[in-house]
C-alpha cells in the first residue's frame, strides 16, 4: 500500500527527488519503513484489511 501511494505521489508531482513540494500540509506525509507515504493511521489498516 505504501509503495503504491509513494509511486502515485511521485507521478503526480507531490514528491520531487525525495523532496516534498511546499504546498503539502504539515503532517500529511510521513516515512513508513523508509518509504515516503501518506499518514494513513487506523484508516489505512482498515482498508488493507
mmCIF file as Biopython writes it, N, C-alpha, C and O atoms, coordinates in Angstrom:
data_model
#
loop_
_atom_site.group_PDB
_atom_site.id
_atom_site.type_symbol
_atom_site.label_atom_id
_atom_site.label_alt_id
_atom_site.label_comp_id
_atom_site.label_asym_id
_atom_site.label_entity_id
_atom_site.label_seq_id
_atom_site.pdbx_PDB_ins_code
_atom_site.Cartn_x
_atom_site.Cartn_y
_atom_site.Cartn_z
_atom_site.occupancy
_atom_site.B_iso_or_equiv
_atom_site.auth_seq_id
_atom_site.auth_asym_id
_atom_site.pdbx_PDB_model_num
ATOM 1   N N  . UNK A ? 1  ? 0.832  -1.186 0.000   1.0 0.0 1  A 1 
ATOM 2   C CA . UNK A ? 1  ? 0.000  0.000  0.000   1.0 0.0 1  A 1 
ATOM 3   C C  . UNK A ? 1  ? 0.879  1.254  0.000   1.0 0.0 1  A 1 
ATOM 4   O O  . UNK A ? 1  ? 0.645  2.181  -0.775  1.0 0.0 1  A 1 
ATOM 5   N N  . UNK A ? 2  ? 1.886  1.277  0.868   1.0 0.0 2  A 1 
ATOM 6   C CA . UNK A ? 2  ? 2.714  2.479  0.964   1.0 0.0 2  A 1 
ATOM 7   C C  . UNK A ? 2  ? 3.588  2.673  -0.270  1.0 0.0 2  A 1 
ATOM 8   O O  . UNK A ? 2  ? 3.864  3.808  -0.660  1.0 0.0 2  A 1 
ATOM 9   N N  . UNK A ? 3  ? 4.022  1.586  -0.881  1.0 0.0 3  A 1 
ATOM 10  C CA . UNK A ? 3  ? 4.804  1.697  -2.120  1.0 0.0 3  A 1 
ATOM 11  C C  . UNK A ? 3  ? 3.956  2.274  -3.243  1.0 0.0 3  A 1 
ATOM 12  O O  . UNK A ? 3  ? 4.428  3.102  -4.022  1.0 0.0 3  A 1 
ATOM 13  N N  . UNK A ? 4  ? 2.710  1.841  -3.326  1.0 0.0 4  A 1 
ATOM 14  C CA . UNK A ? 4  ? 1.795  2.356  -4.341  1.0 0.0 4  A 1 
ATOM 15  C C  . UNK A ? 4  ? 1.500  3.830  -4.116  1.0 0.0 4  A 1 
ATOM 16  O O  . UNK A ? 4  ? 1.514  4.615  -5.064  1.0 0.0 4  A 1 
ATOM 17  N N  . UNK A ? 5  ? 1.236  4.211  -2.881  1.0 0.0 5  A 1 
ATOM 18  C CA . UNK A ? 5  ? 0.962  5.617  -2.559  1.0 0.0 5  A 1 
ATOM 19  C C  . UNK A ? 5  ? 2.174  6.476  -2.879  1.0 0.0 5  A 1 
ATOM 20  O O  . UNK A ? 5  ? 2.032  7.563  -3.438  1.0 0.0 5  A 1 
ATOM 21  N N  . UNK A ? 6  ? 3.365  5.998  -2.530  1.0 0.0 6  A 1 
ATOM 22  C CA . UNK A ? 6  ? 4.584  6.753  -2.820  1.0 0.0 6  A 1 
ATOM 23  C C  . UNK A ? 6  ? 4.776  6.923  -4.322  1.0 0.0 6  A 1 
ATOM 24  O O  . UNK A ? 6  ? 5.163  7.998  -4.780  1.0 0.0 6  A 1 
ATOM 25  N N  . UNK A ? 7  ? 4.509  5.869  -5.090  1.0 0.0 7  A 1 
ATOM 26  C CA . UNK A ? 7  ? 4.612  5.961  -6.543  1.0 0.0 7  A 1 
ATOM 27  C C  . UNK A ? 7  ? 3.635  6.957  -7.122  1.0 0.0 7  A 1 
ATOM 28  O O  . UNK A ? 7  ? 3.983  7.723  -8.021  1.0 0.0 7  A 1 
ATOM 29  N N  . UNK A ? 8  ? 2.407  6.954  -6.614  1.0 0.0 8  A 1 
ATOM 30  C CA . UNK A ? 8  ? 1.405  7.907  -7.105  1.0 0.0 8  A 1 
ATOM 31  C C  . UNK A ? 8  ? 1.760  9.342  -6.730  1.0 0.0 8  A 1 
ATOM 32  O O  . UNK A ? 8  ? 1.530  10.262 -7.516  1.0 0.0 8  A 1 
ATOM 33  N N  . UNK A ? 9  ? 2.316  9.541  -5.536  1.0 0.0 9  A 1 
ATOM 34  C CA . UNK A ? 9  ? 2.743  10.884 -5.137  1.0 0.0 9  A 1 
ATOM 35  C C  . UNK A ? 9  ? 3.878  11.383 -6.025  1.0 0.0 9  A 1 
ATOM 36  O O  . UNK A ? 9  ? 3.952  12.574 -6.328  1.0 0.0 9  A 1 
ATOM 37  N N  . UNK A ? 10 ? 4.757  10.482 -6.440  1.0 0.0 10 A 1 
ATOM 38  C CA . UNK A ? 10 ? 5.850  10.852 -7.341  1.0 0.0 10 A 1 
ATOM 39  C C  . UNK A ? 10 ? 5.315  11.185 -8.729  1.0 0.0 10 A 1 
ATOM 40  O O  . UNK A ? 10 ? 5.739  12.166 -9.342  1.0 0.0 10 A 1 
ATOM 41  N N  . UNK A ? 11 ? 4.384  10.370 -9.227  1.0 0.0 11 A 1 
ATOM 42  C CA . UNK A ? 11 ? 3.818  10.620 -10.560 1.0 0.0 11 A 1 
ATOM 43  C C  . UNK A ? 11 ? 3.041  11.923 -10.629 1.0 0.0 11 A 1 
ATOM 44  O O  . UNK A ? 11 ? 3.068  12.605 -11.654 1.0 0.0 11 A 1 
ATOM 45  N N  . UNK A ? 12 ? 2.345  12.279 -9.550  1.0 0.0 12 A 1 
ATOM 46  C CA . UNK A ? 12 ? 1.545  13.499 -9.556  1.0 0.0 12 A 1 
ATOM 47  C C  . UNK A ? 12 ? 2.363  14.747 -9.233  1.0 0.0 12 A 1 
ATOM 48  O O  . UNK A ? 12 ? 1.850  15.863 -9.319  1.0 0.0 12 A 1 
ATOM 49  N N  . UNK A ? 13 ? 3.627  14.568 -8.863  1.0 0.0 13 A 1 
ATOM 50  C CA . UNK A ? 13 ? 4.493  15.722 -8.623  1.0 0.0 13 A 1 
ATOM 51  C C  . UNK A ? 13 ? 4.511  16.226 -7.205  1.0 0.0 13 A 1 
ATOM 52  O O  . UNK A ? 13 ? 5.089  17.282 -6.946  1.0 0.0 13 A 1 
ATOM 53  N N  . UNK A ? 14 ? 3.898  15.516 -6.267  1.0 0.0 14 A 1 
ATOM 54  C CA . UNK A ? 14 ? 3.919  15.936 -4.866  1.0 0.0 14 A 1 
ATOM 55  C C  . UNK A ? 14 ? 5.300  15.700 -4.272  1.0 0.0 14 A 1 
ATOM 56  O O  . UNK A ? 14 ? 5.754  16.461 -3.418  1.0 0.0 14 A 1 
ATOM 57  N N  . UNK A ? 15 ? 5.971  14.633 -4.730  1.0 0.0 15 A 1 
ATOM 58  C CA . UNK A ? 15 ? 7.332  14.322 -4.290  1.0 0.0 15 A 1 
ATOM 59  C C  . UNK A ? 15 ? 8.249  14.480 -5.496  1.0 0.0 15 A 1 
ATOM 60  O O  . UNK A ? 15 ? 8.040  13.845 -6.529  1.0 0.0 15 A 1 
ATOM 61  N N  . UNK A ? 16 ? 9.263  15.328 -5.364  1.0 0.0 16 A 1 
ATOM 62  C CA . UNK A ? 16 ? 10.261 15.524 -6.416  1.0 0.0 16 A 1 
ATOM 63  C C  . UNK A ? 16 ? 11.626 15.184 -5.859  1.0 0.0 16 A 1 
ATOM 64  O O  . UNK A ? 16 ? 12.119 15.889 -4.978  1.0 0.0 16 A 1 
ATOM 65  N N  . UNK A ? 17 ? 12.262 14.105 -6.354  1.0 0.0 17 A 1 
ATOM 66  C CA . UNK A ? 17 ? 13.591 13.682 -5.895  1.0 0.0 17 A 1 
ATOM 67  C C  . UNK A ? 17 ? 13.637 13.549 -4.372  1.0 0.0 17 A 1 
ATOM 68  O O  . UNK A ? 17 ? 14.563 14.048 -3.732  1.0 0.0 17 A 1 
ATOM 69  N N  . UNK A ? 18 ? 12.649 12.883 -3.801  1.0 0.0 18 A 1 
ATOM 70  C CA . UNK A ? 18 ? 12.517 12.653 -2.357  1.0 0.0 18 A 1 
ATOM 71  C C  . UNK A ? 18 ? 12.344 13.943 -1.567  1.0 0.0 18 A 1 
ATOM 72  O O  . UNK A ? 18 ? 12.538 13.943 -0.352  1.0 0.0 18 A 1 
ATOM 73  N N  . UNK A ? 19 ? 11.989 15.028 -2.216  1.0 0.0 19 A 1 
ATOM 74  C CA . UNK A ? 19 ? 11.682 16.288 -1.553  1.0 0.0 19 A 1 
ATOM 75  C C  . UNK A ? 19 ? 10.184 16.565 -1.670  1.0 0.0 19 A 1 
ATOM 76  O O  . UNK A ? 19 ? 9.588  16.356 -2.727  1.0 0.0 19 A 1 
ATOM 77  N N  . UNK A ? 20 ? 9.594  17.026 -0.603  1.0 0.0 20 A 1 
ATOM 78  C CA . UNK A ? 20 ? 8.161  17.298 -0.584  1.0 0.0 20 A 1 
ATOM 79  C C  . UNK A ? 20 ? 7.906  18.710 -1.098  1.0 0.0 20 A 1 
ATOM 80  O O  . UNK A ? 20 ? 8.595  19.652 -0.708  1.0 0.0 20 A 1 
ATOM 81  N N  . UNK A ? 21 ? 6.913  18.855 -1.977  1.0 0.0 21 A 1 
ATOM 82  C CA . UNK A ? 21 ? 6.546  20.159 -2.518  1.0 0.0 21 A 1 
ATOM 83  C C  . UNK A ? 21 ? 6.013  21.032 -1.376  1.0 0.0 21 A 1 
ATOM 84  O O  . UNK A ? 21 ? 5.378  20.523 -0.453  1.0 0.0 21 A 1 
ATOM 85  N N  . UNK A ? 22 ? 6.263  22.314 -1.433  1.0 0.0 22 A 1 
ATOM 86  C CA . UNK A ? 22 ? 5.914  23.236 -0.354  1.0 0.0 22 A 1 
ATOM 87  C C  . UNK A ? 22 ? 4.405  23.384 -0.114  1.0 0.0 22 A 1 
ATOM 88  O O  . UNK A ? 22 ? 3.996  23.836 0.955   1.0 0.0 22 A 1 
ATOM 89  N N  . UNK A ? 23 ? 3.577  23.010 -1.095  1.0 0.0 23 A 1 
ATOM 90  C CA . UNK A ? 23 ? 2.130  23.194 -0.941  1.0 0.0 23 A 1 
ATOM 91  C C  . UNK A ? 23 ? 1.475  22.096 -0.103  1.0 0.0 23 A 1 
ATOM 92  O O  . UNK A ? 23 ? 0.280  22.179 0.182   1.0 0.0 23 A 1 
ATOM 93  N N  . UNK A ? 24 ? 2.227  21.073 0.296   1.0 0.0 24 A 1 
ATOM 94  C CA . UNK A ? 24 ? 1.680  19.970 1.085   1.0 0.0 24 A 1 
ATOM 95  C C  . UNK A ? 24 ? 1.568  20.408 2.543   1.0 0.0 24 A 1 
ATOM 96  O O  . UNK A ? 24 ? 2.495  21.008 3.087   1.0 0.0 24 A 1 
ATOM 97  N N  . UNK A ? 25 ? 0.438  20.109 3.173   1.0 0.0 25 A 1 
ATOM 98  C CA . UNK A ? 25 ? 0.230  20.468 4.570   1.0 0.0 25 A 1 
ATOM 99  C C  . UNK A ? 25 ? 1.141  19.655 5.476   1.0 0.0 25 A 1 
ATOM 100 O O  . UNK A ? 25 ? 1.428  18.492 5.191   1.0 0.0 25 A 1 
ATOM 101 N N  . UNK A ? 26 ? 1.597  20.264 6.569   1.0 0.0 26 A 1 
ATOM 102 C CA . UNK A ? 26 ? 2.447  19.563 7.533   1.0 0.0 26 A 1 
ATOM 103 C C  . UNK A ? 26 ? 1.676  18.420 8.179   1.0 0.0 26 A 1 
ATOM 104 O O  . UNK A ? 26 ? 0.509  18.580 8.539   1.0 0.0 26 A 1 
ATOM 105 N N  . UNK A ? 27 ? 2.323  17.268 8.327   1.0 0.0 27 A 1 
ATOM 106 C CA . UNK A ? 27 ? 1.718  16.129 8.984   1.0 0.0 27 A 1 
ATOM 107 C C  . UNK A ? 27 ? 0.954  15.192 8.077   1.0 0.0 27 A 1 
ATOM 108 O O  . UNK A ? 27 ? 0.439  14.178 8.548   1.0 0.0 27 A 1 
ATOM 109 N N  . UNK A ? 28 ? 0.859  15.497 6.778   1.0 0.0 28 A 1 
ATOM 110 C CA . UNK A ? 28 ? 0.118  14.611 5.880   1.0 0.0 28 A 1 
ATOM 111 C C  . UNK A ? 28 ? 1.001  13.529 5.282   1.0 0.0 28 A 1 
ATOM 112 O O  . UNK A ? 28 ? 0.497  12.488 4.860   1.0 0.0 28 A 1 
ATOM 113 N N  . UNK A ? 29 ? 2.312  13.756 5.237   1.0 0.0 29 A 1 
ATOM 114 C CA . UNK A ? 29 ? 3.243  12.761 4.710   1.0 0.0 29 A 1 
ATOM 115 C C  . UNK A ? 29 ? 4.188  12.319 5.813   1.0 0.0 29 A 1 
ATOM 116 O O  . UNK A ? 29 ? 4.566  13.114 6.673   1.0 0.0 29 A 1 
ATOM 117 N N  . UNK A ? 30 ? 4.567  11.044 5.786   1.0 0.0 30 A 1 
ATOM 118 C CA . UNK A ? 30 ? 5.488  10.503 6.768   1.0 0.0 30 A 1 
ATOM 119 C C  . UNK A ? 30 ? 6.289  9.368  6.139   1.0 0.0 30 A 1 
ATOM 120 O O  . UNK A ? 30 ? 5.921  8.843  5.089   1.0 0.0 30 A 1 
ATOM 121 N N  . UNK A ? 31 ? 7.379  9.000  6.786   1.0 0.0 31 A 1 
ATOM 122 C CA . UNK A ? 31 ? 8.171  7.858  6.335   1.0 0.0 31 A 1 
ATOM 123 C C  . UNK A ? 31 ? 7.678  6.603  7.043   1.0 0.0 31 A 1 
ATOM 124 O O  . UNK A ? 31 ? 7.638  6.552  8.272   1.0 0.0 31 A 1 
ATOM 125 N N  . UNK A ? 32 ? 7.301  5.586  6.263   1.0 0.0 32 A 1 
ATOM 126 C CA . UNK A ? 32 ? 6.883  4.293  6.792   1.0 0.0 32 A 1 
ATOM 127 C C  . UNK A ? 32 ? 7.841  3.257  6.226   1.0 0.0 32 A 1 
ATOM 128 O O  . UNK A ? 32 ? 7.849  3.016  5.019   1.0 0.0 32 A 1 
ATOM 129 N N  . UNK A ? 33 ? 8.643  2.644  7.078   1.0 0.0 33 A 1 
ATOM 130 C CA . UNK A ? 33 ? 9.651  1.651  6.660   1.0 0.0 33 A 1 
ATOM 131 C C  . UNK A ? 33 ? 10.572 2.226  5.579   1.0 0.0 33 A 1 
ATOM 132 O O  . UNK A ? 33 ? 10.972 1.508  4.662   1.0 0.0 33 A 1 
ATOM 133 N N  . UNK A ? 34 ? 10.906 3.500  5.680   1.0 0.0 34 A 1 
ATOM 134 C CA . UNK A ? 34 ? 11.800 4.135  4.729   1.0 0.0 34 A 1 
ATOM 135 C C  . UNK A ? 34 ? 11.146 4.619  3.452   1.0 0.0 34 A 1 
ATOM 136 O O  . UNK A ? 34 ? 11.829 5.110  2.553   1.0 0.0 34 A 1 
ATOM 137 N N  . UNK A ? 35 ? 9.817  4.487  3.357   1.0 0.0 35 A 1 
ATOM 138 C CA . UNK A ? 35 ? 9.079  4.901  2.161   1.0 0.0 35 A 1 
ATOM 139 C C  . UNK A ? 35 ? 8.259  6.142  2.516   1.0 0.0 35 A 1 
ATOM 140 O O  . UNK A ? 35 ? 7.504  6.122  3.488   1.0 0.0 35 A 1 
ATOM 141 N N  . UNK A ? 36 ? 8.396  7.212  1.747   1.0 0.0 36 A 1 
ATOM 142 C CA . UNK A ? 36 ? 7.611  8.414  1.966   1.0 0.0 36 A 1 
ATOM 143 C C  . UNK A ? 36 ? 6.184  8.166  1.490   1.0 0.0 36 A 1 
ATOM 144 O O  . UNK A ? 36 ? 5.958  7.879  0.315   1.0 0.0 36 A 1 
ATOM 145 N N  . UNK A ? 37 ? 5.228  8.277  2.401   1.0 0.0 37 A 1 
ATOM 146 C CA . UNK A ? 37 ? 3.843  7.925  2.097   1.0 0.0 37 A 1 
ATOM 147 C C  . UNK A ? 37 ? 2.905  8.841  2.867   1.0 0.0 37 A 1 
ATOM 148 O O  . UNK A ? 37 ? 3.344  9.652  3.683   1.0 0.0 37 A 1 
ATOM 149 N N  . UNK A ? 38 ? 1.617  8.707  2.603   1.0 0.0 38 A 1 
ATOM 150 C CA . UNK A ? 38 ? 0.607  9.456  3.341   1.0 0.0 38 A 1 
ATOM 151 C C  . UNK A ? 38 ? 0.454  8.900  4.745   1.0 0.0 38 A 1 
ATOM 152 O O  . UNK A ? 38 ? 0.637  7.703  4.963   1.0 0.0 38 A 1 
ATOM 153 N N  . UNK A ? 39 ? 0.126  9.746  5.685   1.0 0.0 39 A 1 
ATOM 154 C CA . UNK A ? 39 ? -0.160 9.325  7.048   1.0 0.0 39 A 1 
ATOM 155 C C  . UNK A ? 39 ? -1.568 8.745  7.067   1.0 0.0 39 A 1 
ATOM 156 O O  . UNK A ? 39 ? -2.546 9.492  7.063   1.0 0.0 39 A 1 
ATOM 157 N N  . UNK A ? 40 ? -1.679 7.414  7.089   1.0 0.0 40 A 1 
ATOM 158 C CA . UNK A ? 40 ? -2.976 6.749  6.971   1.0 0.0 40 A 1 
ATOM 159 C C  . UNK A ? 40 ? -3.565 6.346  8.319   1.0 0.0 40 A 1 
ATOM 160 O O  . UNK A ? 40 ? -4.784 6.373  8.484   1.0 0.0 40 A 1 
ATOM 161 N N  . UNK A ? 41 ? -2.737 5.977  9.274   1.0 0.0 41 A 1 
ATOM 162 C CA . UNK A ? 41 ? -3.208 5.588  10.585  1.0 0.0 41 A 1 
ATOM 163 C C  . UNK A ? 41 ? -4.113 4.374  10.560  1.0 0.0 41 A 1 
ATOM 164 O O  . UNK A ? 41 ? -3.883 3.439  9.792   1.0 0.0 41 A 1 
ATOM 165 N N  . UNK A ? 42 ? -5.137 4.381  11.392  1.0 0.0 42 A 1 
ATOM 166 C CA . UNK A ? 42 ? -6.067 3.259  11.506  1.0 0.0 42 A 1 
ATOM 167 C C  . UNK A ? 42 ? -6.860 3.084  10.212  1.0 0.0 42 A 1 
ATOM 168 O O  . UNK A ? 42 ? -7.174 1.958  9.824   1.0 0.0 42 A 1 
ATOM 169 N N  . UNK A ? 43 ? -7.181 4.178  9.554   1.0 0.0 43 A 1 
ATOM 170 C CA . UNK A ? 43 ? -7.966 4.105  8.315   1.0 0.0 43 A 1 
ATOM 171 C C  . UNK A ? 43 ? -7.250 3.257  7.260   1.0 0.0 43 A 1 
ATOM 172 O O  . UNK A ? 43 ? -7.893 2.467  6.569   1.0 0.0 43 A 1 
ATOM 173 N N  . UNK A ? 44 ? -5.953 3.409  7.130   1.0 0.0 44 A 1 
ATOM 174 C CA . UNK A ? 44 ? -5.181 2.613  6.177   1.0 0.0 44 A 1 
ATOM 175 C C  . UNK A ? 44 ? -5.197 1.140  6.529   1.0 0.0 44 A 1 
ATOM 176 O O  . UNK A ? 44 ? -5.281 0.288  5.644   1.0 0.0 44 A 1 
ATOM 177 N N  . UNK A ? 45 ? -5.117 0.830  7.822   1.0 0.0 45 A 1 
ATOM 178 C CA . UNK A ? 45 ? -5.183 -0.561 8.256   1.0 0.0 45 A 1 
ATOM 179 C C  . UNK A ? 45 ? -6.517 -1.194 7.963   1.0 0.0 45 A 1 
ATOM 180 O O  . UNK A ? 45 ? -6.580 -2.372 7.611   1.0 0.0 45 A 1 
ATOM 181 N N  . UNK A ? 46 ? -7.587 -0.433 8.101   1.0 0.0 46 A 1 
ATOM 182 C CA . UNK A ? 46 ? -8.933 -0.951 7.798   1.0 0.0 46 A 1 
ATOM 183 C C  . UNK A ? 46 ? -9.057 -1.218 6.309   1.0 0.0 46 A 1 
ATOM 184 O O  . UNK A ? 46 ? -9.619 -2.238 5.911   1.0 0.0 46 A 1 
ATOM 185 N N  . UNK A ? 47 ? -8.543 -0.322 5.478   1.0 0.0 47 A 1 
ATOM 186 C CA . UNK A ? 47 ? -8.633 -0.511 4.015   1.0 0.0 47 A 1 
ATOM 187 C C  . UNK A ? 47 ? -7.829 -1.732 3.585   1.0 0.0 47 A 1 
ATOM 188 O O  . UNK A ? 47 ? -8.306 -2.535 2.783   1.0 0.0 47 A 1 
ATOM 189 N N  . UNK A ? 48 ? -6.604 -1.879 4.115   1.0 0.0 48 A 1 
ATOM 190 C CA . UNK A ? 48 ? -5.773 -3.008 3.740   1.0 0.0 48 A 1 
ATOM 191 C C  . UNK A ? 48 ? -6.387 -4.320 4.225   1.0 0.0 48 A 1 
ATOM 192 O O  . UNK A ? 48 ? -6.336 -5.336 3.531   1.0 0.0 48 A 1 
ATOM 193 N N  . UNK A ? 49 ? -6.963 -4.285 5.415   1.0 0.0 49 A 1 
ATOM 194 C CA . UNK A ? 49 ? -7.588 -5.496 5.975   1.0 0.0 49 A 1 
ATOM 195 C C  . UNK A ? 49 ? -8.806 -5.883 5.218   1.0 0.0 49 A 1 
ATOM 196 O O  . UNK A ? 49 ? -9.453 -6.875 5.554   1.0 0.0 49 A 1 
#
